[in-house]
Amino acid sequence: MLKYILRRIAYAIPIALSVSVVCFMLVHIAPGDPIDAIVPPDTPKDVVEQVRKDYGLDKPLPIQYAVWLGHVLQGDLGRSIATRRPVAGDLILAARKTFVLALTAAMFGFAIGIFLGSLAAFFKGTWIDRLAVSFAVGGVSVPHYWLGMVMVIFFSVLMNVFPAMGAGPGDWQWDWQHIQYLILPALTLSCTPIGLLTRTVRGIVSEILNQDFVTTLRGKGLRNRTMMLHVVKNAAPTILAVMGLQLGYLMGGSILVETIFSWPGTGSMLNAAIFRRDIPVIQGATLVLAMFFVMLNLIVDIMQTMIDPRIVRK
């Protein structure tokens, strides 16, 4: 197993380098000259050339990438063009709030999705199964931005139960003063994981329930609760892979939800940077989210081998 884990880590290194190349090239793929985002349109040419030289944009792309990657490896993601503050410091604060939102949405989504999927599998063909499948299809199909606006109108404007915007006063803490700001965006963001987990768990559990060993367990009179443990153990690697991917998507795909609820995370930060063409922030935020996704996949691969050692031999 150790050899397999080391091989997976070795595979992750070129993937991480490829991701860094894509993040760096965002500056040059975007239409227009990157220097236009830094200097005003009426700036004299000699000043523009000096700024270009100061930012290292006059060098060949491979050299620019090497210099940029060297700074990134030292934890330096540059300075924001708009605020002139270090990107790394602002990104750490924003990433903490995005992680809180994504983790809460994942807890909602995974718990409800696994429960509905298991319920639908055990009562396959009944009204419970049809209701769970309909709920799953709705969760996958409903757009986040539409559901978020409906949540705000219903729970904030009409019922005045939860606040509609922000993350609460001061630094984030796990108390009701801050949690009440978290509930609506987390529920909105959890709809897609609920739908995907429900359909995935229903499919894999239904398949396992039709296998011979389950028939044997039933024939021996094993209780449903004990038999469910055996079914969940066999379904765990597939479910874990879907959960890991969904957590990565929740971290990187919360831009619209954070914008609707004015949640001060990386999504809102990235959205504002795109409109301002704040290139260092765009590069830094994209790189951090992408690297989180790569690391999460690596962790899921390792956890799958611990749950089911047969994967190592495949």
C-alpha contacts under 8 A as a table, 3 or more apart, distances in Angstrom:
res1	aa1	res2	aa2	distance
1	M	4	Y	5.05
1	M	5	I	6.28
1	M	305	T	7.49
1	M	309	P	7.61
1	M	312	V	6.55
2	L	5	I	5.10
2	L	6	L	6.20
3	K	6	L	5.20
3	K	7	R	6.15
4	Y	7	R	5.05
4	Y	8	R	6.25
4	Y	312	V	6.41
5	I	8	R	5.10
5	I	9	I	6.27
5	I	302	I	6.27
6	L	9	I	5.06
6	L	10	A	6.16
7	R	10	A	5.00
7	R	11	Y	6.23
8	R	11	Y	5.02
8	R	12	A	6.31
8	R	298	L	6.90
8	R	301	D	7.81
9	I	12	A	5.05
9	I	13	I	6.71
9	I	298	L	7.06
10	A	13	I	5.53
10	A	14	P	7.68
11	Y	14	P	6.27
11	Y	15	I	6.86
12	A	15	I	5.09
12	A	16	A	6.10
12	A	294	V	7.10
12	A	295	M	7.93
12	A	298	L	7.19
13	I	16	A	5.14
13	I	17	L	6.33
14	P	17	L	4.97
14	P	18	S	6.08
15	I	18	S	5.07
15	I	19	V	6.21
15	I	294	V	7.67
16	A	19	V	5.05
16	A	20	S	6.28
16	A	291	M	6.62
16	A	294	V	7.01
17	L	20	S	5.06
17	L	21	V	6.34
18	S	21	V	5.10
18	S	22	V	6.41
19	V	22	V	5.18
19	V	23	C	6.24
19	V	287	L	7.23
19	V	290	A	6.95
19	V	291	M	7.57
20	S	23	C	5.06
20	S	24	F	6.08
20	S	69	L	7.73
20	S	287	L	6.45
21	V	24	F	5.13
21	V	25	M	6.10
21	V	65	Y	7.56
22	V	25	M	5.09
22	V	26	L	6.41
23	C	26	L	5.38
23	C	27	V	7.99
23	C	283	Q	5.54
23	C	286	T	6.51
23	C	287	L	5.92
24	F	27	V	6.34
24	F	28	H	7.95
24	F	65	Y	6.77
24	F	68	W	7.95
24	F	283	Q	6.49
25	M	28	H	5.20
25	M	29	I	5.90
26	L	29	I	5.13
26	L	30	A	6.09
26	L	283	Q	7.13
27	V	30	A	5.83
27	V	34	P	6.18
27	V	279	I	6.56
27	V	283	Q	7.86
28	H	31	P	7.65
28	H	33	D	7.67
28	H	34	P	6.88
30	A	34	P	8.00
32	G	36	D	7.37
33	D	36	D	5.56
33	D	37	A	7.90
34	P	37	A	5.86
34	P	38	I	7.52
34	P	279	I	7.88
35	I	38	I	5.23
35	I	39	V	6.45
35	I	48	V	7.63
35	I	51	V	7.87
35	I	52	R	6.59
36	D	39	V	5.64
36	D	40	P	6.94
36	D	41	P	7.06
37	A	40	P	7.78
37	A	276	R	7.76
37	A	277	R	5.77
37	A	278	D	6.93
37	A	279	I	7.67
38	I	81	I	6.61
39	V	43	T	6.60
39	V	48	V	7.08
40	P	43	T	5.63
43	T	47	V	6.63
43	T	48	V	6.54
44	P	47	V	5.41
44	P	48	V	6.35
45	K	48	V	4.93
45	K	49	E	6.15
46	D	49	E	5.15
46	D	50	Q	6.21
47	V	50	Q	5.02
47	V	51	V	6.19
48	V	51	V	5.13
48	V	52	R	6.05
49	E	52	R	4.90
49	E	53	K	6.14
50	Q	53	K	5.03
50	Q	54	D	6.14
51	V	54	D	4.93
51	V	55	Y	6.21
52	R	55	Y	5.33
52	R	56	G	6.18
52	R	57	L	5.15
52	R	58	D	5.98
53	K	56	G	4.93
53	K	57	L	5.96
53	K	58	D	5.46
54	D	57	L	7.73
56	G	59	K	5.90
56	G	64	Q	6.64
57	L	60	P	7.82
57	L	64	Q	7.05
59	K	63	I	6.42
59	K	64	Q	6.22
60	P	63	I	5.52
60	P	64	Q	6.29
61	L	64	Q	4.93
61	L	65	Y	6.04
62	P	65	Y	5.11
62	P	66	A	6.18
63	I	66	A	5.06
63	I	67	V	6.16
64	Q	67	V	5.24
64	Q	68	W	6.06
65	Y	68	W	5.04
65	Y	69	L	5.92
66	A	69	L	5.16
66	A	70	G	6.10
67	V	70	G	5.14
67	V	71	H	6.45
68	W	71	H	5.24
68	W	72	V	6.23
69	L	72	V	4.92
69	L	73	L	6.13
70	G	73	L	5.28
70	G	74	Q	6.56
71	H	74	Q	5.14
71	H	75	G	6.47
71	H	76	D	5.02
71	H	77	L	6.74
71	H	78	G	7.98
72	V	75	G	4.99
72	V	76	D	5.01
72	V	77	L	5.50
73	L	76	D	7.33
75	G	88	A	7.14
76	D	86	P	7.83
76	D	87	V	7.86
76	D	88	A	6.56
77	L	86	P	7.21
77	L	87	V	5.68
77	L	88	A	5.67
77	L	280	P	6.83
77	L	281	V	7.96
77	L	284	G	5.74
78	G	86	P	5.94
78	G	87	V	5.82
78	G	88	A	7.54
78	G	280	P	5.92
79	R	83	T	7.95
79	R	84	R	5.42
79	R	85	R	5.35
79	R	86	P	4.34
79	R	87	V	5.23
79	R	280	P	6.38
79	R	281	V	7.70
80	S	83	T	5.45
80	S	84	R	4.79
80	S	85	R	5.57
80	S	86	P	6.26
80	S	87	V	5.72
80	S	278	D	6.41
80	S	279	I	7.69
80	S	280	P	5.80
80	S	281	V	5.89
81	I	84	R	5.48
81	I	278	D	5.55
81	I	279	I	7.45
81	I	280	P	7.25
82	A	276	R	7.54
82	A	278	D	6.54
85	R	89	G	7.88
85	R	90	D	7.66
86	P	89	G	5.74
86	P	90	D	6.86
87	V	90	D	5.39
87	V	91	L	5.88
87	V	280	P	7.05
87	V	281	V	5.95
87	V	284	G	6.93
88	A	91	L	5.02
88	A	92	I	6.12
88	A	284	G	7.48
89	G	92	I	5.35
89	G	93	L	6.70
90	D	93	L	5.37
90	D	94	A	6.27
91	L	94	A	5.03
91	L	95	A	5.79
91	L	266	T	6.83
91	L	284	G	7.78
91	L	285	A	6.80
92	I	95	A	5.10
92	I	96	R	6.23
93	L	96	R	5.38
93	L	97	K	6.84
93	L	265	G	7.73
94	A	97	K	5.40
94	A	98	T	6.31
94	A	264	P	6.12
94	A	265	G	4.15
94	A	266	T	5.03
94	A	269	M	7.29
95	A	98	T	4.95
95	A	99	F	5.94
95	A	265	G	5.84
95	A	266	T	5.50
96	R	99	F	5.13
96	R	100	V	6.29
96	R	265	G	7.39
97	K	100	V	5.04
97	K	101	L	6.25
97	K	172	W	7.59
97	K	263	W	7.90
97	K	264	P	6.79
97	K	265	G	5.19
97	K	266	T	7.90
98	T	101	L	5.06
98	T	102	A	5.96
98	T	251	M	6.47
98	T	254	S	7.96
98	T	264	P	7.77
98	T	265	G	4.68
98	T	266	T	6.08
98	T	267	G	7.54
99	F	102	A	5.02
99	F	103	L	5.77
99	F	251	M	6.55
100	V	103	L	5.25
100	V	104	T	6.12
101	L	104	T	5.29
101	L	105	A	6.11
101	L	182	L	6.78
101	L	185	P	7.43
101	L	186	A	5.84
102	A	105	A	5.08
102	A	106	A	5.95
102	A	186	A	7.18
102	A	189	L	7.77
102	A	247	L	6.81
102	A	250	L	5.29
102	A	251	M	5.60
102	A	254	S	7.96
103	L	106	A	4.97
103	L	107	M	6.16
103	L	247	L	7.42
104	T	107	M	5.09
104	T	108	F	6.35
104	T	186	A	6.00
105	A	108	F	5.16
105	A	109	G	5.92
105	A	186	A	4.47
105	A	187	L	6.17
105	A	188	T	7.96
105	A	189	L	5.85
105	A	190	S	4.64
105	A	250	L	7.77
106	A	109	G	4.93
106	A	110	F	5.64
106	A	190	S	6.27
106	A	193	P	7.19
106	A	246	Q	7.76
106	A	247	L	6.32
106	A	250	L	7.62
107	M	110	F	5.41
107	M	111	A	5.95
108	F	111	A	5.56
108	F	112	I	6.08
108	F	186	A	7.81
108	F	187	L	7.14
108	F	190	S	6.19
108	F	194	I	7.83
109	G	112	I	5.45
109	G	113	G	5.66
109	G	190	S	4.76
109	G	191	C	6.60
109	G	192	T	7.65
109	G	193	P	5.03
109	G	194	I	4.45
109	G	197	L	7.71
110	F	113	G	5.10
110	F	114	I	5.85
110	F	193	P	6.65
110	F	194	I	6.36
110	F	197	L	6.71
110	F	243	M	7.12
111	A	114	I	5.49
111	A	115	F	6.14
112	I	115	F	5.15
112	I	116	L	6.02
112	I	194	I	6.16
112	I	198	T	7.92
113	G	116	L	5.24
113	G	117	G	5.90
113	G	193	P	7.00
113	G	194	I	4.28
113	G	195	G	6.55
113	G	196	L	7.40
113	G	197	L	4.73
113	G	198	T	4.40
113	G	201	V	7.72
114	I	117	G	5.12
114	I	118	S	5.98
114	I	194	I	7.93
114	I	197	L	6.00
114	I	198	T	5.89
114	I	201	V	6.12
115	F	118	S	5.31
115	F	119	L	6.06
115	F	198	T	7.64
116	L	119	L	5.04
116	L	120	A	6.01
116	L	132	A	5.92
116	L	198	T	5.64
116	L	202	R	7.94
117	G	120	A	5.13
117	G	121	A	6.20
117	G	132	A	7.19
117	G	197	L	6.87
117	G	198	T	4.03
117	G	199	R	6.15
117	G	200	T	7.19
117	G	201	V	4.79
117	G	202	R	4.26
117	G	203	G	7.94
117	G	205	V	8.00
118	S	121	A	5.11
118	S	122	F	6.25
118	S	198	T	7.71
118	S	201	V	6.19
118	S	202	R	5.74
118	S	205	V	6.64
119	L	122	F	5.32
119	L	123	F	6.18
119	L	128	I	7.51
119	L	129	D	7.25
119	L	202	R	7.82
120	A	123	F	5.20
120	A	124	K	5.51
120	A	128	I	6.17
120	A	129	D	4.14
120	A	130	R	7.65
120	A	132	A	6.12
120	A	133	V	7.52
120	A	202	R	5.97
121	A	124	K	5.00
121	A	129	D	7.05
121	A	201	V	7.86
121	A	202	R	4.87
121	A	203	G	7.27
121	A	205	V	6.03
121	A	206	S	5.04
122	F	206	S	7.31
123	F	126	T	5.80
123	F	128	I	6.49
123	F	129	D	5.92
124	K	128	I	7.74
124	K	129	D	5.31
124	K	206	S	7.84
125	G	128	I	7.96
125	G	129	D	5.89
125	G	130	R	7.10
126	T	129	D	5.30
126	T	130	R	6.52
127	W	130	R	5.03
127	W	131	L	6.00
128	I	131	L	5.15
128	I	132	A	6.15
129	D	132	A	5.22
129	D	133	V	6.13
130	R	133	V	5.15
130	R	134	S	6.06
131	L	134	S	5.12
131	L	135	F	6.18
132	A	135	F	5.06
132	A	136	A	6.15
132	A	198	T	7.43
133	V	136	A	4.95
133	V	137	V	6.20
133	V	198	T	7.37
133	V	199	R	6.88
134	S	137	V	5.18
134	S	138	G	6.18
135	F	138	G	5.11
135	F	139	G	6.15
135	F	195	G	6.94
136	A	139	G	5.10
136	A	140	V	6.38
136	A	194	I	6.55
136	A	195	G	3.70
136	A	196	L	6.78
136	A	198	T	5.95
136	A	199	R	6.52
137	V	140	V	5.31
137	V	141	S	6.03
137	V	195	G	6.06
138	G	141	S	5.09
138	G	142	V	5.88
138	G	195	G	7.21
139	G	142	V	5.78
139	G	191	C	4.72
139	G	192	T	5.19
139	G	193	P	7.86
139	G	194	I	6.50
139	G	195	G	4.78
140	V	191	C	6.79
140	V	192	T	4.75
140	V	193	P	7.80
140	V	194	I	7.94
140	V	195	G	5.19
140	V	196	L	6.76
141	S	192	T	7.95
142	V	146	W	7.34
142	V	147	L	6.81
143	P	146	W	5.47
143	P	147	L	6.29
144	H	147	L	5.20
144	H	148	G	5.92
144	H	188	T	6.40
144	H	189	L	6.76
144	H	256	L	7.17
144	H	257	V	6.53
145	Y	148	G	5.09
145	Y	149	M	6.29
145	Y	256	L	6.10
145	Y	257	V	6.29
145	Y	260	I	7.03
146	W	149	M	5.27
146	W	150	V	6.28
147	L	150	V	5.03
147	L	151	M	6.09
147	L	188	T	6.35
148	G	151	M	5.04
148	G	152	V	6.27
148	G	184	L	7.67
148	G	185	P	7.03
148	G	188	T	5.77
148	G	257	V	6.70
148	G	260	I	6.77
148	G	261	F	7.71
149	M	152	V	5.08
149	M	153	I	6.18
149	M	260	I	7.23
150	V	153	I	5.14
150	V	154	F	6.02
151	M	154	F	5.29
151	M	155	F	5.67
151	M	156	S	7.34
151	M	184	L	6.71
151	M	188	T	7.70
152	V	155	F	5.60
152	V	156	S	4.99
152	V	157	V	6.43
152	V	164	A	5.64
152	V	184	L	7.71
153	I	156	S	5.79
153	I	157	V	4.91
153	I	158	L	6.19
154	F	157	V	5.97
154	F	158	L	5.16
154	F	159	M	6.17
155	F	158	L	6.15
155	F	159	M	5.01
155	F	160	N	5.77
155	F	161	V	5.52
155	F	162	F	6.07
156	S	159	M	5.84
156	S	160	N	4.34
156	S	161	V	5.76
156	S	162	F	5.34
156	S	163	P	5.74
156	S	164	A	5.57
157	V	160	N	5.47
160	N	163	P	7.33
162	F	180	Q	5.95
162	F	181	Y	6.73
162	F	183	I	7.77
162	F	184	L	7.37
163	P	166	G	7.92
163	P	180	Q	6.89
163	P	181	Y	5.73
164	A	181	Y	7.21
164	A	184	L	7.74
164	A	261	F	6.07
165	M	181	Y	7.10
165	M	260	I	7.79
165	M	261	F	4.58
165	M	262	S	5.17
165	M	263	W	6.81
166	G	181	Y	6.62
166	G	261	F	6.36
166	G	262	S	5.06
166	G	263	W	5.07
166	G	264	P	6.95
167	A	172	W	7.53
167	A	178	H	6.36
167	A	181	Y	5.36
167	A	182	L	6.82
167	A	262	S	7.80
167	A	263	W	5.73
167	A	264	P	6.90
168	G	172	W	7.29
168	G	177	Q	6.72
168	G	178	H	4.95
168	G	181	Y	6.29
169	P	172	W	7.75
169	P	178	H	7.41
172	W	178	H	6.61
173	Q	178	H	6.37
174	W	178	H	6.61
174	W	179	I	6.37
175	D	178	H	5.66
175	D	179	I	5.89
176	W	179	I	4.77
176	W	180	Q	5.77
177	Q	180	Q	6.16
177	Q	181	Y	7.72
178	H	181	Y	5.58
178	H	182	L	6.90
179	I	182	L	4.96
179	I	183	I	6.50
180	Q	183	I	5.67
180	Q	184	L	8.00
181	Y	184	L	6.98
181	Y	185	P	7.88
182	L	185	P	5.87
182	L	186	A	5.98
183	I	186	A	5.25
183	I	187	L	6.06
184	L	187	L	5.25
184	L	188	T	6.15
185	P	188	T	5.03
185	P	189	L	6.05
185	P	257	V	6.38
185	P	258	E	7.32
185	P	261	F	6.60
186	A	189	L	5.12
186	A	190	S	6.02
187	L	190	S	5.11
187	L	191	C	6.74
188	T	191	C	5.92
188	T	257	V	7.43
189	L	192	T	6.92
189	L	250	L	7.26
189	L	254	S	7.18
189	L	257	V	6.89
190	S	193	P	5.49
190	S	194	I	6.19
191	C	194	I	5.15
191	C	195	G	6.34
192	T	195	G	5.19
192	T	196	L	6.19
193	P	196	L	5.12
193	P	197	L	5.76
193	P	243	M	7.97
193	P	246	Q	6.33
194	I	197	L	5.34
194	I	198	T	5.92
195	G	198	T	5.24
195	G	199	R	6.36
196	L	199	R	5.37
196	L	200	T	6.03
197	L	200	T	5.01
197	L	201	V	5.73
197	L	239	I	7.53
197	L	242	V	7.31
197	L	243	M	7.65
198	T	201	V	5.39
198	T	202	R	5.95
199	R	202	R	5.17
199	R	203	G	6.17
200	T	203	G	5.25
200	T	204	I	6.24
200	T	239	I	7.24
201	V	204	I	5.30
201	V	205	V	5.76
201	V	235	A	7.76
201	V	239	I	6.70
202	R	205	V	5.41
202	R	206	S	5.87
203	G	206	S	5.27
203	G	207	E	6.26
204	I	207	E	5.12
204	I	208	I	6.27
204	I	235	A	6.28
204	I	238	T	7.91
205	V	208	I	5.05
205	V	209	L	6.04
205	V	231	V	6.78
205	V	232	V	7.59
205	V	235	A	6.50
206	S	209	L	5.14
206	S	210	N	6.59
207	E	210	N	5.44
207	E	211	Q	6.89
208	I	211	Q	5.25
208	I	214	V	7.43
208	I	231	V	6.50
208	I	234	N	7.60
208	I	235	A	7.60
209	L	214	V	5.87
209	L	215	T	7.78
209	L	231	V	7.22
210	N	214	V	6.95
210	N	215	T	7.37
211	Q	214	V	5.75
211	Q	215	T	6.78
212	D	215	T	5.10
212	D	216	T	6.24
213	F	216	T	4.94
213	F	217	L	6.17
214	V	217	L	4.98
214	V	218	R	6.17
214	V	227	M	7.47
214	V	231	V	7.95
215	T	218	R	5.12
215	T	219	G	6.11
216	T	219	G	4.96
216	T	220	K	6.29
217	L	220	K	5.18
217	L	221	G	6.59
217	L	222	L	5.62
217	L	227	M	6.96
218	R	221	G	5.13
218	R	222	L	5.59
218	R	223	R	7.81
218	R	227	M	7.91
219	G	222	L	7.55
222	L	226	T	6.71
222	L	227	M	6.38
223	R	226	T	5.45
223	R	227	M	6.16
224	N	227	M	4.99
224	N	228	M	5.92
225	R	228	M	5.13
225	R	229	L	6.74
226	T	229	L	5.32
226	T	230	H	7.00
227	M	230	H	5.31
227	M	231	V	6.44
228	M	231	V	4.99
228	M	232	V	6.05
229	L	232	V	5.18
229	L	233	K	6.14
230	H	233	K	5.17
230	H	234	N	6.43
231	V	234	N	5.31
231	V	235	A	6.22
232	V	235	A	4.96
232	V	236	A	5.75
233	K	236	A	5.19
233	K	307	I	7.90
234	N	237	P	7.22
235	A	238	T	5.89
235	A	239	I	6.26
236	A	239	I	5.07
236	A	240	L	5.76
236	A	307	I	7.49
237	P	240	L	5.11
237	P	241	A	6.27
237	P	304	Q	5.23
237	P	307	I	6.78
237	P	308	D	6.87
238	T	241	A	5.22
238	T	242	V	6.50
239	I	242	V	5.24
239	I	243	M	6.15
240	L	243	M	4.99
240	L	244	G	6.08
240	L	300	V	6.92
240	L	304	Q	7.21
241	A	244	G	5.20
241	A	245	L	6.32
241	A	300	V	6.21
241	A	301	D	7.65
241	A	304	Q	7.69
242	V	245	L	5.22
242	V	246	Q	6.09
243	M	246	Q	5.08
243	M	247	L	6.16
244	G	247	L	5.23
244	G	248	G	6.42
244	G	296	L	6.47
244	G	297	N	6.58
244	G	300	V	6.08
245	L	248	G	5.15
245	L	249	Y	6.27
245	L	293	F	7.78
245	L	296	L	7.74
245	L	297	N	7.00
246	Q	249	Y	4.91
246	Q	250	L	6.05
247	L	250	L	5.00
247	L	251	M	6.32
248	G	251	M	5.20
248	G	252	G	6.32
248	G	292	F	7.16
248	G	293	F	5.07
248	G	296	L	6.87
249	Y	252	G	5.15
249	Y	253	G	5.26
249	Y	254	S	7.96
249	Y	293	F	7.87
250	L	253	G	5.21
250	L	254	S	5.88
251	M	254	S	6.30
251	M	289	L	6.93
252	G	255	I	7.42
252	G	267	G	7.37
252	G	289	L	5.80
252	G	290	A	7.68
253	G	256	L	7.70
253	G	267	G	7.56
254	S	257	V	5.26
254	S	258	E	5.89
254	S	267	G	5.71
255	I	258	E	5.29
255	I	259	T	6.08
255	I	266	T	7.58
255	I	267	G	3.85
255	I	268	S	5.95
255	I	270	L	7.54
255	I	271	N	6.73
256	L	259	T	5.03
256	L	260	I	6.14
256	L	267	G	7.31
256	L	268	S	7.99
257	V	260	I	5.19
257	V	261	F	6.26
257	V	263	W	7.92
258	E	261	F	5.32
258	E	262	S	5.45
258	E	263	W	4.59
258	E	264	P	6.98
258	E	265	G	6.80
258	E	267	G	5.90
258	E	268	S	5.62
259	T	262	S	4.92
259	T	263	W	6.55
259	T	267	G	7.18
259	T	268	S	5.38
259	T	271	N	7.64
260	I	263	W	7.83
262	S	268	S	7.09
263	W	268	S	6.79
264	P	267	G	7.79
264	P	268	S	5.87
264	P	269	M	7.04
265	G	268	S	5.56
265	G	269	M	6.23
266	T	269	M	4.80
266	T	270	L	5.81
266	T	285	A	6.69
267	G	270	L	5.13
267	G	271	N	6.03
268	S	271	N	5.02
268	S	272	A	6.16
269	M	272	A	5.35
269	M	273	A	6.17
269	M	281	V	7.96
270	L	273	A	4.99
270	L	274	I	6.15
270	L	281	V	7.02
270	L	282	I	5.96
270	L	285	A	6.52
270	L	286	T	7.98
271	N	274	I	5.28
271	N	275	F	6.65
272	A	275	F	5.37
272	A	276	R	6.29
273	A	276	R	5.02
273	A	277	R	5.62
273	A	278	D	4.77
273	A	279	I	7.28
273	A	281	V	6.22
273	A	282	I	6.07
274	I	277	R	4.92
274	I	278	D	6.44
274	I	279	I	7.88
274	I	282	I	6.73
275	F	278	D	7.82
277	R	282	I	7.91
278	D	281	V	5.66
278	D	282	I	6.33
279	I	282	I	5.05
279	I	283	Q	6.07
280	P	283	Q	5.15
280	P	284	G	5.96
281	V	284	G	5.08
281	V	285	A	5.88
282	I	285	A	5.41
282	I	286	T	5.95
283	Q	286	T	5.33
283	Q	287	L	5.98
284	G	287	L	5.17
284	G	288	V	6.16
285	A	288	V	5.27
285	A	289	L	6.19
286	T	289	L	5.32
286	T	290	A	6.01
287	L	290	A	5.15
287	L	291	M	6.00
288	V	291	M	5.17
288	V	292	F	6.10
289	L	292	F	5.08
289	L	293	F	6.35
290	A	293	F	5.08
290	A	294	V	6.37
291	M	294	V	4.98
291	M	295	M	6.11
292	F	295	M	5.16
292	F	296	L	5.97
293	F	296	L	5.06
293	F	297	N	6.24
294	V	297	N	5.27
294	V	298	L	6.36
295	M	298	L	5.02
295	M	299	I	6.21
296	L	299	I	5.09
296	L	300	V	6.16
297	N	300	V	5.07
297	N	301	D	6.17
298	L	301	D	5.15
298	L	302	I	6.36
299	I	302	I	5.17
299	I	303	M	6.14
300	V	303	M	5.03
300	V	304	Q	6.04
301	D	304	Q	5.17
301	D	305	T	6.56
302	I	305	T	5.34
302	I	306	M	6.55
303	M	306	M	5.06
303	M	307	I	6.33
304	Q	307	I	5.15
304	Q	308	D	5.95
304	Q	309	P	7.79
304	Q	311	I	7.56
305	T	308	D	5.05
305	T	309	P	4.82
305	T	310	R	7.30
305	T	311	I	5.79
305	T	312	V	6.45
306	M	309	P	5.90
308	D	311	I	6.13
309	P	312	V	5.78
309	P	313	R	7.71
310	R	313	R	5.50
310	R	314	K	6.84
311	I	314	K	5.21
